[in-house]
């Protein structure tokens, strides 16, 4: 059986255009990207905070603030 204009199946171009307009699930994907970015930032922050130099700077900052 060949595709003729009288068949009821949408053409490939129409199906692709419809698929590109369909945005179901895009909000979930956006949330996933934001969560991954937040986790990566938290990992970098933990690594920086564990360094001895940063800990000493923060300790001096807290001591200075408490001695006022």
Gaussian input, Z-matrix of N, CA and C with variables (Angstrom, degrees):
# hf/3-21g

backbone

0 1
 N
 C     1     B1
 C     2     B2     1     A1
 N     3     B3     2     A2     1     D1
 C     4     B4     3     A3     2     D2
 C     5     B5     4     A4     3     D3
 N     6     B6     5     A5     4     D4
 C     7     B7     6     A6     5     D5
 C     8     B8     7     A7     6     D6
 N     9     B9     8     A8     7     D7
 C    10    B10     9     A9     8     D8
 C    11    B11    10    A10     9     D9
 N    12    B12    11    A11    10    D10
 C    13    B13    12    A12    11    D11
 C    14    B14    13    A13    12    D12
 N    15    B15    14    A14    13    D13
 C    16    B16    15    A15    14    D14
 C    17    B17    16    A16    15    D15
 N    18    B18    17    A17    16    D16
 C    19    B19    18    A18    17    D17
 C    20    B20    19    A19    18    D18
 N    21    B21    20    A20    19    D19
 C    22    B22    21    A21    20    D20
 C    23    B23    22    A22    21    D21
 N    24    B24    23    A23    22    D22
 C    25    B25    24    A24    23    D23
 C    26    B26    25    A25    24    D24
 N    27    B27    26    A26    25    D25
 C    28    B28    27    A27    26    D26
 C    29    B29    28    A28    27    D27
 N    30    B30    29    A29    28    D28
 C    31    B31    30    A30    29    D29
 C    32    B32    31    A31    30    D30
 N    33    B33    32    A32    31    D31
 C    34    B34    33    A33    32    D32
 C    35    B35    34    A34    33    D33
 N    36    B36    35    A35    34    D34
 C    37    B37    36    A36    35    D35
 C    38    B38    37    A37    36    D36
 N    39    B39    38    A38    37    D37
 C    40    B40    39    A39    38    D38
 C    41    B41    40    A40    39    D39
 N    42    B42    41    A41    40    D40
 C    43    B43    42    A42    41    D41
 C    44    B44    43    A43    42    D42
 N    45    B45    44    A44    43    D43
 C    46    B46    45    A45    44    D44
 C    47    B47    46    A46    45    D45
 N    48    B48    47    A47    46    D46
 C    49    B49    48    A48    47    D47
 C    50    B50    49    A49    48    D48
 N    51    B51    50    A50    49    D49
 C    52    B52    51    A51    50    D50
 C    53    B53    52    A52    51    D51
 N    54    B54    53    A53    52    D52
 C    55    B55    54    A54    53    D53
 C    56    B56    55    A55    54    D54
 N    57    B57    56    A56    55    D55
 C    58    B58    57    A57    56    D56
 C    59    B59    58    A58    57    D57
 N    60    B60    59    A59    58    D58
 C    61    B61    60    A60    59    D59
 C    62    B62    61    A61    60    D60
 N    63    B63    62    A62    61    D61
 C    64    B64    63    A63    62    D62
 C    65    B65    64    A64    63    D63
 N    66    B66    65    A65    64    D64
 C    67    B67    66    A66    65    D65
 C    68    B68    67    A67    66    D66
 N    69    B69    68    A68    67    D67
 C    70    B70    69    A69    68    D68
 C    71    B71    70    A70    69    D69
 N    72    B72    71    A71    70    D70
 C    73    B73    72    A72    71    D71
 C    74    B74    73    A73    72    D72
 N    75    B75    74    A74    73    D73
 C    76    B76    75    A75    74    D74
 C    77    B77    76    A76    75    D75
 N    78    B78    77    A77    76    D76
 C    79    B79    78    A78    77    D77
 C    80    B80    79    A79    78    D78
 N    81    B81    80    A80    79    D79
 C    82    B82    81    A81    80    D80
 C    83    B83    82    A82    81    D81
 N    84    B84    83    A83    82    D82
 C    85    B85    84    A84    83    D83
 C    86    B86    85    A85    84    D84
 N    87    B87    86    A86    85    D85
 C    88    B88    87    A87    86    D86
 C    89    B89    88    A88    87    D87
 N    90    B90    89    A89    88    D88
 C    91    B91    90    A90    89    D89
 C    92    B92    91    A91    90    D90
 N    93    B93    92    A92    91    D91
 C    94    B94    93    A93    92    D92
 C    95    B95    94    A94    93    D93
 N    96    B96    95    A95    94    D94
 C    97    B97    96    A96    95    D95
 C    98    B98    97    A97    96    D96
 N    99    B99    98    A98    97    D97
 C   100   B100    99    A99    98    D98
 C   101   B101   100   A100    99    D99
 N   102   B102   101   A101   100   D100
 C   103   B103   102   A102   101   D101
 C   104   B104   103   A103   102   D102
 N   105   B105   104   A104   103   D103
 C   106   B106   105   A105   104   D104
 C   107   B107   106   A106   105   D105
 N   108   B108   107   A107   106   D106
 C   109   B109   108   A108   107   D107
 C   110   B110   109   A109   108   D108
 N   111   B111   110   A110   109   D109
 C   112   B112   111   A111   110   D110
 C   113   B113   112   A112   111   D111
 N   114   B114   113   A113   112   D112
 C   115   B115   114   A114   113   D113
 C   116   B116   115   A115   114   D114
 N   117   B117   116   A116   115   D115
 C   118   B118   117   A117   116   D116
 C   119   B119   118   A118   117   D117
 N   120   B120   119   A119   118   D118
 C   121   B121   120   A120   119   D119
 C   122   B122   121   A121   120   D120
 N   123   B123   122   A122   121   D121
 C   124   B124   123   A123   122   D122
 C   125   B125   124   A124   123   D123
 N   126   B126   125   A125   124   D124
 C   127   B127   126   A126   125   D125
 C   128   B128   127   A127   126   D126
 N   129   B129   128   A128   127   D127
 C   130   B130   129   A129   128   D128
 C   131   B131   130   A130   129   D129
 N   132   B132   131   A131   130   D130
 C   133   B133   132   A132   131   D131
 C   134   B134   133   A133   132   D132
 N   135   B135   134   A134   133   D133
 C   136   B136   135   A135   134   D134
 C   137   B137   136   A136   135   D135
 N   138   B138   137   A137   136   D136
 C   139   B139   138   A138   137   D137
 C   140   B140   139   A139   138   D138
 N   141   B141   140   A140   139   D139
 C   142   B142   141   A141   140   D140
 C   143   B143   142   A142   141   D141
 N   144   B144   143   A143   142   D142
 C   145   B145   144   A144   143   D143
 C   146   B146   145   A145   144   D144
 N   147   B147   146   A146   145   D145
 C   148   B148   147   A147   146   D146
 C   149   B149   148   A148   147   D147
 N   150   B150   149   A149   148   D148
 C   151   B151   150   A150   149   D149
 C   152   B152   151   A151   150   D150
 N   153   B153   152   A152   151   D151
 C   154   B154   153   A153   152   D152
 C   155   B155   154   A154   153   D153
 N   156   B156   155   A155   154   D154
 C   157   B157   156   A156   155   D155
 C   158   B158   157   A157   156   D156
 N   159   B159   158   A158   157   D157
 C   160   B160   159   A159   158   D158
 C   161   B161   160   A160   159   D159
 N   162   B162   161   A161   160   D160
 C   163   B163   162   A162   161   D161
 C   164   B164   163   A163   162   D162
 N   165   B165   164   A164   163   D163
 C   166   B166   165   A165   164   D164
 C   167   B167   166   A166   165   D165
 N   168   B168   167   A167   166   D166
 C   169   B169   168   A168   167   D167
 C   170   B170   169   A169   168   D168
 N   171   B171   170   A170   169   D169
 C   172   B172   171   A171   170   D170
 C   173   B173   172   A172   171   D171
 N   174   B174   173   A173   172   D172
 C   175   B175   174   A174   173   D173
 C   176   B176   175   A175   174   D174
 N   177   B177   176   A176   175   D175
 C   178   B178   177   A177   176   D176
 C   179   B179   178   A178   177   D177
 N   180   B180   179   A179   178   D178
 C   181   B181   180   A180   179   D179
 C   182   B182   181   A181   180   D180
 N   183   B183   182   A182   181   D181
 C   184   B184   183   A183   182   D182
 C   185   B185   184   A184   183   D183
 N   186   B186   185   A185   184   D184
 C   187   B187   186   A186   185   D185
 C   188   B188   187   A187   186   D186
 N   189   B189   188   A188   187   D187
 C   190   B190   189   A189   188   D188
 C   191   B191   190   A190   189   D189
 N   192   B192   191   A191   190   D190
 C   193   B193   192   A192   191   D191
 C   194   B194   193   A193   192   D192
 N   195   B195   194   A194   193   D193
 C   196   B196   195   A195   194   D194
 C   197   B197   196   A196   195   D195
 N   198   B198   197   A197   196   D196
 C   199   B199   198   A198   197   D197
 C   200   B200   199   A199   198   D198
 N   201   B201   200   A200   199   D199
 C   202   B202   201   A201   200   D200
 C   203   B203   202   A202   201   D201

   B1=1.4491
   B2=1.5294
   B3=1.2821
   B4=1.4597
   B5=1.5135
   B6=1.3280
   B7=1.4613
   B8=1.5177
   B9=1.2785
   B10=1.4560
   B11=1.5157
   B12=1.3088
   B13=1.4646
   B14=1.5191
   B15=1.3255
   B16=1.4589
   B17=1.5224
   B18=1.3203
   B19=1.4611
   B20=1.5187
   B21=1.3147
   B22=1.4537
   B23=1.5264
   B24=1.3081
   B25=1.4671
   B26=1.5137
   B27=1.3531
   B28=1.4702
   B29=1.5283
   B30=1.2763
   B31=1.4544
   B32=1.5131
   B33=1.3080
   B34=1.4583
   B35=1.5265
   B36=1.3168
   B37=1.4659
   B38=1.5200
   B39=1.3136
   B40=1.4625
   B41=1.5194
   B42=1.3363
   B43=1.4710
   B44=1.5172
   B45=1.3222
   B46=1.4651
   B47=1.5205
   B48=1.3175
   B49=1.4705
   B50=1.5186
   B51=1.3172
   B52=1.4596
   B53=1.5294
   B54=1.3117
   B55=1.4607
   B56=1.5165
   B57=1.3267
   B58=1.4544
   B59=1.5282
   B60=1.3088
   B61=1.4672
   B62=1.5193
   B63=1.3099
   B64=1.4600
   B65=1.5182
   B66=1.3328
   B67=1.4621
   B68=1.5270
   B69=1.3181
   B70=1.4634
   B71=1.5264
   B72=1.3143
   B73=1.4504
   B74=1.5178
   B75=1.3281
   B76=1.4677
   B77=1.5236
   B78=1.3301
   B79=1.4701
   B80=1.5223
   B81=1.3143
   B82=1.4597
   B83=1.5199
   B84=1.3088
   B85=1.4617
   B86=1.5228
   B87=1.3185
   B88=1.4637
   B89=1.5221
   B90=1.3313
   B91=1.4588
   B92=1.5278
   B93=1.3095
   B94=1.4621
   B95=1.5256
   B96=1.3182
   B97=1.4683
   B98=1.5195
   B99=1.3340
   B100=1.4646
   B101=1.5228
   B102=1.3204
   B103=1.4636
   B104=1.5183
   B105=1.3215
   B106=1.4689
   B107=1.5244
   B108=1.3211
   B109=1.4668
   B110=1.5248
   B111=1.3301
   B112=1.4642
   B113=1.5180
   B114=1.3208
   B115=1.4697
   B116=1.5253
   B117=1.3178
   B118=1.4724
   B119=1.5253
   B120=1.3274
   B121=1.4682
   B122=1.5268
   B123=1.3250
   B124=1.4626
   B125=1.5232
   B126=1.3342
   B127=1.4612
   B128=1.5196
   B129=1.3156
   B130=1.4695
   B131=1.5220
   B132=1.3200
   B133=1.4611
   B134=1.5285
   B135=1.3122
   B136=1.4674
   B137=1.5194
   B138=1.3165
   B139=1.4657
   B140=1.5275
   B141=1.3139
   B142=1.4645
   B143=1.5273
   B144=1.3269
   B145=1.4657
   B146=1.5221
   B147=1.3176
   B148=1.4657
   B149=1.5172
   B150=1.3149
   B151=1.4600
   B152=1.5261
   B153=1.3241
   B154=1.4571
   B155=1.5158
   B156=1.3055
   B157=1.4654
   B158=1.5191
   B159=1.3146
   B160=1.4643
   B161=1.5248
   B162=1.3209
   B163=1.4586
   B164=1.5309
   B165=1.3222
   B166=1.4661
   B167=1.5294
   B168=1.3210
   B169=1.4698
   B170=1.5267
   B171=1.3323
   B172=1.4656
   B173=1.5227
   B174=1.3253
   B175=1.4621
   B176=1.5213
   B177=1.3141
   B178=1.4699
   B179=1.5223
   B180=1.2995
   B181=1.4638
   B182=1.5232
   B183=1.3312
   B184=1.4668
   B185=1.5297
   B186=1.3227
   B187=1.4751
   B188=1.5331
   B189=1.3130
   B190=1.4561
   B191=1.5211
   B192=1.3255
   B193=1.4565
   B194=1.5266
   B195=1.3368
   B196=1.4648
   B197=1.5181
   B198=1.3110
   B199=1.4568
   B200=1.5281
   B201=1.3219
   B202=1.4708
   B203=1.4741
   A1=107.72
   A2=117.78
   A3=122.66
   A4=109.84
   A5=115.12
   A6=119.93
   A7=109.30
   A8=115.42
   A9=120.73
   A10=108.11
   A11=119.00
   A12=121.10
   A13=113.49
   A14=118.29
   A15=119.92
   A16=112.28
   A17=119.24
   A18=119.66
   A19=109.35
   A20=116.63
   A21=121.58
   A22=113.22
   A23=118.17
   A24=120.36
   A25=109.36
   A26=117.65
   A27=118.84
   A28=110.12
   A29=116.40
   A30=121.13
   A31=110.08
   A32=116.08
   A33=121.92
   A34=111.27
   A35=118.00
   A36=121.70
   A37=111.81
   A38=116.93
   A39=120.58
   A40=110.62
   A41=116.81
   A42=119.52
   A43=110.88
   A44=117.88
   A45=120.56
   A46=111.29
   A47=116.98
   A48=120.06
   A49=110.47
   A50=117.09
   A51=120.44
   A52=110.45
   A53=116.75
   A54=120.76
   A55=112.61
   A56=117.53
   A57=120.70
   A58=111.81
   A59=116.88
   A60=120.12
   A61=111.79
   A62=117.20
   A63=121.89
   A64=109.14
   A65=116.82
   A66=120.17
   A67=112.77
   A68=116.92
   A69=119.24
   A70=109.25
   A71=116.62
   A72=121.49
   A73=114.28
   A74=117.87
   A75=118.92
   A76=111.27
   A77=118.16
   A78=120.00
   A79=110.06
   A80=117.36
   A81=121.13
   A82=110.65
   A83=117.00
   A84=120.29
   A85=111.08
   A86=117.14
   A87=120.63
   A88=110.32
   A89=117.52
   A90=120.44
   A91=110.82
   A92=117.23
   A93=120.78
   A94=110.96
   A95=117.58
   A96=120.99
   A97=110.47
   A98=117.12
   A99=120.65
   A100=110.70
   A101=117.68
   A102=120.87
   A103=110.70
   A104=117.65
   A105=120.49
   A106=111.34
   A107=117.11
   A108=120.01
   A109=110.72
   A110=117.39
   A111=120.77
   A112=111.30
   A113=117.40
   A114=121.08
   A115=110.29
   A116=116.88
   A117=120.07
   A118=110.51
   A119=116.92
   A120=120.39
   A121=110.81
   A122=117.06
   A123=120.46
   A124=110.79
   A125=116.94
   A126=120.25
   A127=112.08
   A128=116.73
   A129=120.72
   A130=110.05
   A131=116.96
   A132=121.08
   A133=111.77
   A134=117.47
   A135=121.06
   A136=110.44
   A137=117.11
   A138=120.75
   A139=110.75
   A140=116.91
   A141=120.86
   A142=110.39
   A143=117.11
   A144=120.66
   A145=112.33
   A146=118.49
   A147=121.39
   A148=112.95
   A149=117.72
   A150=119.16
   A151=109.75
   A152=116.57
   A153=122.05
   A154=113.24
   A155=117.14
   A156=120.86
   A157=111.58
   A158=117.09
   A159=121.06
   A160=109.74
   A161=117.82
   A162=120.42
   A163=110.82
   A164=117.14
   A165=118.93
   A166=111.26
   A167=117.52
   A168=120.64
   A169=110.01
   A170=116.77
   A171=119.88
   A172=111.75
   A173=117.09
   A174=120.64
   A175=110.53
   A176=116.85
   A177=120.11
   A178=111.43
   A179=116.93
   A180=120.92
   A181=111.19
   A182=116.62
   A183=121.05
   A184=109.81
   A185=117.05
   A186=120.15
   A187=110.48
   A188=116.20
   A189=120.01
   A190=112.15
   A191=117.14
   A192=120.81
   A193=111.34
   A194=117.15
   A195=120.07
   A196=113.30
   A197=118.29
   A198=120.75
   A199=112.53
   A200=118.04
   A201=121.09
   A202=111.43
   D1=133.96
   D2=-178.18
   D3=-104.74
   D4=155.04
   D5=175.95
   D6=-76.92
   D7=124.21
   D8=174.75
   D9=-122.25
   D10=161.53
   D11=-179.96
   D12=-60.11
   D13=-15.23
   D14=-177.65
   D15=-88.05
   D16=-7.23
   D17=177.86
   D18=-73.62
   D19=158.99
   D20=-174.94
   D21=-94.07
   D22=-0.09
   D23=177.25
   D24=-76.19
   D25=133.41
   D26=176.87
   D27=-67.23
   D28=150.60
   D29=178.36
   D30=-70.05
   D31=163.42
   D32=-177.75
   D33=-58.90
   D34=-44.50
   D35=-179.73
   D36=-60.78
   D37=-41.64
   D38=179.62
   D39=-67.06
   D40=-39.20
   D41=178.28
   D42=-65.96
   D43=-39.47
   D44=179.17
   D45=-66.54
   D46=-42.92
   D47=178.65
   D48=-62.20
   D49=-41.39
   D50=178.40
   D51=-64.67
   D52=-40.68
   D53=179.26
   D54=-65.28
   D55=-34.10
   D56=179.04
   D57=-74.32
   D58=-29.20
   D59=178.79
   D60=-79.38
   D61=-21.55
   D62=-177.49
   D63=-74.82
   D64=114.65
   D65=-176.48
   D66=-110.69
   D67=21.99
   D68=176.91
   D69=-62.52
   D70=133.44
   D71=178.84
   D72=88.81
   D73=-5.98
   D74=-177.87
   D75=-70.01
   D76=-34.72
   D77=178.22
   D78=-64.73
   D79=-39.90
   D80=178.50
   D81=-63.41
   D82=-41.06
   D83=178.13
   D84=-65.69
   D85=-38.50
   D86=178.25
   D87=-64.94
   D88=-42.68
   D89=177.35
   D90=-61.92
   D91=-39.81
   D92=179.76
   D93=-63.39
   D94=-40.89
   D95=178.54
   D96=-65.28
   D97=-42.14
   D98=179.58
   D99=-64.96
   D100=-41.06
   D101=178.93
   D102=-64.94
   D103=-42.39
   D104=177.65
   D105=-62.47
   D106=-39.83
   D107=178.04
   D108=-65.76
   D109=-39.89
   D110=178.77
   D111=-65.25
   D112=-39.86
   D113=178.45
   D114=-65.91
   D115=-41.19
   D116=178.30
   D117=-63.85
   D118=-42.74
   D119=178.46
   D120=-63.73
   D121=-41.14
   D122=178.51
   D123=-63.06
   D124=-38.85
   D125=177.53
   D126=-62.83
   D127=-42.95
   D128=177.80
   D129=-64.96
   D130=-41.80
   D131=179.97
   D132=-63.10
   D133=-41.88
   D134=177.71
   D135=-63.41
   D136=-42.14
   D137=179.27
   D138=-62.22
   D139=-43.36
   D140=-179.97
   D141=-67.00
   D142=-42.30
   D143=-177.19
   D144=-67.61
   D145=-24.48
   D146=-179.64
   D147=-80.86
   D148=-11.49
   D149=-179.74
   D150=-71.05
   D151=144.11
   D152=-176.59
   D153=-62.40
   D154=-38.48
   D155=-178.55
   D156=-63.64
   D157=-43.89
   D158=-179.79
   D159=-67.66
   D160=-39.08
   D161=179.05
   D162=-63.05
   D163=-40.57
   D164=179.56
   D165=-68.38
   D166=-37.96
   D167=177.19
   D168=-62.51
   D169=-45.25
   D170=179.96
   D171=-66.26
   D172=-37.89
   D173=178.24
   D174=-62.44
   D175=-44.65
   D176=178.05
   D177=-65.26
   D178=-36.79
   D179=178.13
   D180=-63.69
   D181=-44.14
   D182=179.68
   D183=-66.93
   D184=-43.45
   D185=179.14
   D186=-60.51
   D187=-42.92
   D188=178.81
   D189=-63.49
   D190=-39.21
   D191=-179.69
   D192=-70.72
   D193=-34.50
   D194=179.99
   D195=-78.25
   D196=-21.86
   D197=-177.97
   D198=-84.27
   D199=-4.70
   D200=179.26
   D201=-71.99

